[in-house]
Amino acid sequence: MRTAETALLRNRSSEELIALLENETEQALRMGDRDEATMRLERLADLCAQVPGPRMTDALIAILDDPEPRVRVAAGEALRDLGFERYAEVARGIERALEADAREPHEDVSRSGPAMCELPWVLAEIGEPSALPLIRRFLGHPDPNVAAAAIEALAQLQDPGAVTDLESLISDPREVTLEDFEDEEKTTIGELARDALGMLGLEPR
């Protein structure tokens, strides 16, 4: 498999390779056989991360939107590693994803795809100084689960600049369900914001 991967990456032009990986990603995301799709998307996440360019970042974010947790782990790790090397490329890809999500007419505005919940974590793990302004954009998402993910990402980021953002949410009554392996816990956006402030060593004013 490593030999085949090396041959693939070496023997095609950049444009040819990008078009091939885009096409394979689109096909895998539509596959009815979830076992086959999972296997393909895990490999595609690794391959897309090795090819520079905005289209490959967009492909990784599309893979991150897959419902299979294993696939999302592979895509999230690939985006994180890519962000350590080419952060601006990842940041611009996340901005495009936010803009596309805002244009998308969701049947239920309170629910979005999994990628919107995963991207704040990717930003927090990369930990660049400009991560805070990007994570802020997720706080205002109409899906409370996306806002909750952004709050938890801010707590992990440990940036004092997030205090005002968190304080603005402590009265938000929207309910979310947190999953921890097999356990689920209901809480509110406001409670999560209070907990995040506590992790920063602060009490809400």
Disulfide bonds with the S-S distance in Angstrom:
none
